[in-house]
């Protein structure tokens, strides 16, 4: 077509080539639509420049007698270093030598605002995770997603998932990969987890939130799914806190009056009265204590039926309907756990 086209004058594109190009474009459309409908891992996007060219071609291509190329149709730039088709379930990674390559990504998690994928970096030869914002997010939700990345970038703790790079074009960021959620780890291994491992995980969790609160922020979405576990070849398991999308910072303007209450194990009964914008430390310790109870026992709820007296007193204090009775800091929780609760549990939980 470039050979036949003289910009400003136009040209004539032969009949056979016109039909072949029409057929090719139609095949691409059918394949693309089918793969999208099937939610296939091979669903692809067409580069925006070539997409525009194909759309324009379909406006003047004719199956009979050849096609008249419009006078204003430009020469097509063949960009050899840029792919025409890109897998949607892929991303571009860059090595330290500024070499970019496309890699396949695999969906491993999905939430209301984003999807999480896993991929193997060809340069470092290790796995990373990508968190990609959903395309239908409102502007304020997308801002919150970007804010999550910005918060993670400022945090530096072995017990918090590490964020590396934000891709502006795809609204996604690369982060450290963990192995599974705390919920899956405990549920799958509850009968064989020794006391010292449970104790270590609780201490790590306390370390994480003591550090988070020292930065003047509240997580607001503590849950069994937002605490991840990373396992190492030496047999150790490490807590990795993630999902800072609802984080509350003093200077933030994202939390408005009447904001909808979110978070799986938040104190809904009280937050309905005071409003999610008034979430404070006693709501944070309310949720945190429930995660601690889950780590120590493998159970959710059932607090009043707990047989260990000290653990029962600890959890009932943390979730008390009277907010004045609750823990007002992670330090306070730590002191009671180490001084009273954990020693009382040591003889009861498999060592």
TADANOR-V638905 format. One line per field, one symbol per residue. phi: phi as a letter, one per 20 degrees, with the letter a starting at -180 (. if undefined). psi: psi as a letter, one per 20 degrees, with the letter a starting at -180 (. if undefined). A space follows every 50 residues. Layout:
phi=???
psi=???
//
This chain:
phi=.fffecgndnrcegfffffffgfffffffffffffffelffefcddggff gfffffgfecfcecmncefgfefefeeeefedffdcffebbedcegemed becfccfcabcfdbdddcbdffeelbecdcddfffeffgffffffffgff fgfeecbfdcgeddbdeffdlbcebgedeafggfffffcgfcefgfffff ffffffgffffgffemcdfmcfbfeeddcdddfeneccfcfcldfdgddg efdeedgmgffcofdfeffefffenffdgbgffffgffffffffffcndd mlffefefffffffffffdgfeffeffdafgffgfffffcffffegfeeg e
psi=hhhhpnpihbappqgghghgggggghgggggggghghilqijprqpphgh ghgggggihipqipjrpopqhjprqpoonhjpqgpppglrrpqprijkpq qpqqqppiqpahirqprqqpphgilrqrqpopqqhjqrghhhhhghhggh ghhipnqijpppqgppohgimqqprqprhrqhgggghhjhijorghgggg hggggggghhgghhjkqpgilprihjprppqrhjiqpppopamkhjqoqh iqjhorpjppprpgkrnhghhhgiqhijpahihghggghhgghgghhjqp bkhijphogghggghhghjqhohiirpjqhggggghghhggghhhgihpp .
//
